[in-house]
Amino acid sequence: MTAEIALVLGIALVAILLFATERLRIDAVALLVLSALALFGLVSPGQALGGFSNQATITVAAMFILAAGLQNSGALSGIGRLLGQARSPFMFLLILFGVLAVIAPFVNNTAIVAVFMPLVMTAAASIGMSASKALIPLSYVSQMAGVCTLVGTSTNLLVNAMAKDMGHPGFSMFEFAPLGLICLGVGCLYLLTLGRWLLPDTRASELVEHYELGKYITELRVLPESSLIGTSVGEAKLGEEFGVFVLELLRGDEKVWSPRSQVLEEGDILLARGDWSKLDELKNKTGLEINTEFQLKVDILEEGTQQVLTEVMIAPRSRLIGSTLAMLDRRWQHRATVLAVHRRGQVLRKQLKDVWLNVGDVLLMLTPETEMQALRKDSDVIVLSERDAERPVGWRAPFALVTMALVIATSA
């Protein structure tokens, strides 16, 4: 064994250990390996940097851009709603596999998994399905669908680039499809039958909390066109249909006795508790609106300003501890609209303006995207999660879908 071979094996072993222990990010480990090979003279500078101009690398990067375009344009929002309509784990997986079979062959499978994770986590949580039984099939089927085409997985692109470098003609777009479709069909059948019972049943609460906003208390105002006017909370069966529970009914400045049996009127405020997705669904379907009376550092936002739905937790030793939402504006440095409050282990029954903030309380707020960097640096709060607020689809979604279709047609 020569010294060069021993050195390469040593670098490979160190890389494997770093990948396994996850002490460093995967991309950082890859760059360290590349740097080590170049510094020890095992590869030339041209060889070390050649991969960045490789056709496969550029194609994978383009696929990530395409996936981001599909996500940010709202083209995939209908898929989230479709998954949410499933009433059983079997139907959920069947819908998921059908969607992946259409999209994953034409967008890099890594990008697909990254884009679909929040959608899958939200829909799985809504039907009581464990995170592991949803995410593992997402990963497997994305990979199996990806091998059906040239651009669906980076390994196919890499093999194609290497074949061309060696003087071979390379592969066509659908040359992998016959074997890939067999693998996809058998894999989906296995995951729908035996795999459902063999996969681990892990209830990953930390993942659910990261991707799906938790049990919040918010105020919902009854609008003039609301379908709830003239019915009581009990008759509307909000708990059974939406998973939302009305804690108090506020009419004017007074609490109404027996909120479940009281007939609702225009302008009534429901103090409701539930997952944010369920509260949002209830609001949209029954003609309610969030009673956003806590707009902090309010000024007029420019038209088109992107808003971010953000969860922030009151940090230890925060200056906000002991403040009410009504008092918060004097101590708050960021533009935001407080939508709801979550307090672990306790069901709040006060109107939100009367809630005194404690360490660990979580505020759900709508914040301009330009404020997020400053918000993350604020020592008074800890940003737990953020996602773009839902917005009208507009022309961007059709444009993204047409772009994807043109990519497929051009590649074929």
N, C-alpha and C positions, 0 to 999 in steps of 0.2 A: 504493500500500500504506500503510495507516494504521499508527500507532505501536503500537496494540494488536495488530494482526495480526503485525507484526514481532516483538513481544515474545513472543507465543504460539509462533511458529515457533522463536525462539531457545531458549525453555524446552524445547520438544519436541526440538530438536537436542541440547541438553545431556543430556536424559534418554536419548536414543538412545545417545549416547557412553558414558554411565555404565552403561547396560544391556549394551552391547557389551564394554566393558573389564572389567566385573564388579569394579570397585574398591570398590563398595558393594553391600550386599545389595539384592535386587530390591524388597523391601517398603520399605526405607529410601529408595530412589530415588523410589518412588511417593509416599511421604509428603512428600518434598522438593518434588516437582512440585506436589502439592496445596497445600502451604504457599506456594510461590512465586506460584501463580495467585491465591491469596487475598490475599497481601501487596501485590501489584501492582494489586489491585482488578479483576482480570479476571473473577473470580467473586465472588458475594456470600458472606458467612459461611454463610447458609442453604444455598446451593448446594454449598459446600465440604463441609459436614457431612451433607448430605442422603443421600449414598451409603451412609453407615453404617446408616441406617434403611431402606434400599431392600430390597424383598422379595427381590430376586435375591441380595444380599449375605448376608442372613440364611439363605436357603435353602442357599447354598454352605457357610456355616458349619455348618449342621445336617447336611449331607452328610459333612463332615469328622468330626463327632462320631459319626455312624452308622458310618463306616469305622473309626474308632478303637475303637468298641464291638465290631465284628466281629473286629478283630485281638486286642484285649485279652481277650476272652472265650474265645478259643481256637476260635472258629467256623471259622477259616480254616486250622487246623492240618492238617485232612484234605486240603486242597488241596496243601499242601507235600508231604505223603506221596504224593499222587497224581502230582504232577510228578516226584518222585524215582523213581517206578517206570518212567518212560519209558526205553527202551533205545536210542533214536536221536534225533537232533535233530529229524527230521520228526515223530515221535510226540510229542516234547516240545512242539513248536509247536502241534500239533493239539490236545493236551489244554489247553494254555494258552489258545488261541483259543476253545475251547468254554467254558471257565470264565469268561473275560472277556465273552463274548457273553451270558452269563446275569447276571453281576453288574454290569458297567460301565454298562449303560443306566440303572441305578437308584441308583448312587452316583457322585458327582462324579469325573470321570476323573483329576483331579490327585490326589485322595485315594487312588484305586485304585492308581495307579502307586507312590505312596509306601508303601502297605501291602504291595504285591506284590513290591517290589524285593528285600528279603531272601530271600523264598521262591524267587523266580526265580533269584537269584544262587547260592543254595545248591544247587538242583536242577541248574542248568546246569553248575556246577563238578563235580558228582558224575558226569556223563556226558561230561565233557571238552569241553563246548560253550563257545565263546568268549563273553565277556561282552557284546560288542556285538551278536552275532547273537541274543541273548536279550532284552536290554533295549530295543533299538530296536523290535522287533516288539511288545513289551509296551506301549511308549508309543503306537505307531501304532494298534494294535487297540483300546486303551482309548479313544482319541479317536474312532475310527470307530464303536465301539459306543455311546459316549456321546451321539452326535448322533441316536440312534434315539429318544430320549425327551426330554421337556422338562427333566428334572432331571439328565440324564447329563452335561451340560457347561455351564459357566457362561455361554458365549456364547448358548445357547438361552434361558437364564433372563434374561439381559440384554435380548435382543431382545423377549422376552415382556413384561418390565417396561416397556420403552420404548413398546411398542405400547399397553399399558394406559394409560400416562401421556398418550398422544395421543388417547385416547378409543376405541381399537379394542378388540374383545372379548378379544384375547390368543389363546393357543394351548392346545390340550388336551394331555394327557399323551403320547399316541401319535400326534399329528398329524405329527411329523417321521419316523415309522417307515418309511413306504414308500420314501422316497429314502435314508434312513439305512441300511436293511437292504441295499439294492443296493450302497451304498458299502462296507459291512462285508463282504459276500460277495466282491466283486471284490478288495478290499484283502487279505483273508485268502488268497484264491487266489493273488494275486501274491506275497505273502510266503512262501507254501509252495512256490512254484515258482521263478520268476526271482529273487525277492528273496533267497533263501537264498544265492545265489552273488554277488549284487551288493552285499550288505551287507558292511561292513568286518569283517575277522577280527582284532579287537583282543583280545589276552589281557591284560586290565587287572588285573595282579596286585595293585595296591593296592586295588582294589574288592573282589576276592576276599578279601584279608586283612581288610578292614573288615567284611564281612558273613559271612564263613565262617572259623571259627577254624582255625588252621594246623596244622602237623605237631607233635603233642605227644607227650611221654612221660608215661605214667600207670601206676599200679599197679591191676590188676584182680584181685580176690579171687574164687576159685571157691566158689560157694555150694553147700550140700548138694543143692539141686534142679537144679543146672546140667546141661545136656545134654552138656557136654564131659567130664564125669567118665567115666573108662574109655577115653577116646580120647587120642591124642597131638595135639600142635599140627599136625604134618604131616598127619595123617589128617583133621583138622577143616578143613584148607584155608582158614584164616582170611584169609590174604593174597589168595587168589583170590576169595573170596566177599565179604569185607568191606573189603579194602584195608588191613587192619591187620596189622602185623608184630610178632611176639613176639621181643624181644631177649634176655630172660633169663627163667628159671623159678626162682622163689624158694620153697623149702620149709623152713619154720621160719626159721632165720637163715642158711641156706646156699643157694648157687646150685647148681642141678642141672646136671650135665654133659649136654650135647646136649639142649637144651630141646625141639627139634622132634620128637624120637623118644620122649621120656619120657611115660608114661601119666599123665594128670592126676588129681589126687586132691582131695578136699574141703579147703579151706583154702589150697591153692596160690595163689601170687601171680604173675601174669603181668606182666612189665615190657614194656608194649606201646607201639608207636609208630604214629600215623596221624592223619588229620583228626579233629577232635573229633566231628563228626557221625557218622563211621564207628565211632569208639570207643564212642559212645553207643548206636549201633545194635547193635553186637556185644554190649554189656552187656545190653541189653534182651532180645535174642533168645536168648541162650545161658545166662542165669542167672548173670551175674557182677555184682559190685558194685565201685564205686570204693573203694579202700583209703584212706579219708579220715582218716589218722592225724595230719594237720597242721591242726588246728582252732585258729586263733589268737584269743587273747582270748575264749575260749569262755565264754558264759553261756547261760542258758535263754532262747530266743526265744519271744515271745508267739505263741500259736496264730494262724495266718493271716498271719504276717509274710511280706511279699513278698521273695523272694530274687532277686538279679540275678547272671547269669553274666557275669563281667567278665574282660577281659584287661588286665593291667598289666605295664608294662615297667620294669625296674630302670633308674633314671635315672643319668646321669653324676654322680659325686661323692655318690652315695647312701650313707647309713649302712648300708644292707643289703648292700653289696658285701663279699664275703669271709665272709658268714654262710651257714650251712647252713639248710635248712628246719627242722631240729630246734632250731637256735639262734634262729630268726627271732622267736619269740614275745616275747623280751625286748626287741627293738627295734621291734616292730610296735605300732601304736596303734589298729588297727581290727579288728572282728570279721570273720573270714573263714575259709573252708575251702579250702585249696589242693588242687585236683584234678589238675593236670598242669603240666608244665614244657616250655618250648620254648627251644632254643638254636640260633640260626641257624648253619648251616654245620657243625654237629657233632651226631652221634647219641650221646646220653647212654646209657651202659650201667650206670650205678650205680643202686642203690636211691635213691629220691628223698630220703630223709633224709640221704644222704651227699653230695648235690650241693652244691658251693660256688657261690654266686650271683655272676655277673659282670654288668658293664654290658651292657645289651641283652637279657638273659634275660627271657622273657615267662612270667608265671605266670597260669594259668587258675584263677580262684577263684570261689567262691559267696559272695556278700556280701549282707547285709540292705540293702534299698533305702534305708533311713534312713542308712546309712553312706556312700552314694555321694558326697554333697557334700563331706564331709571327705576322702574318698579322692582326689577330684579336686584338692584343695588341697595334698595331701601332696607335698612336693618330692622325696621319696625314690623315688617311682614316677610313671609317666606312664600314664594310663588310655587304652588304645588303642581299646577297644570295649566295649559292654555290651549285654546283651539279657536280657529276663525269662527266668528259668529255667522250663523246661517244667513245667506243673502240670496236675492233672486238670481236665478240661473242666467238669464239674459242670453246674449248671442255667443258668449264664450264657450258654453257647453257644446252646442252644435259645431262650432268651429273646431274644438278639440277632437270631437268624434270624426269629423270630416278629415282632419289631419291624420288621425290614426288610420282611417280607411285608405288614404292616399299613400301612407307609408307601406301598408300591406300590399296594395296594388302595384306600387313601384318595385317593391322587393320581389314580388312574384313574377 
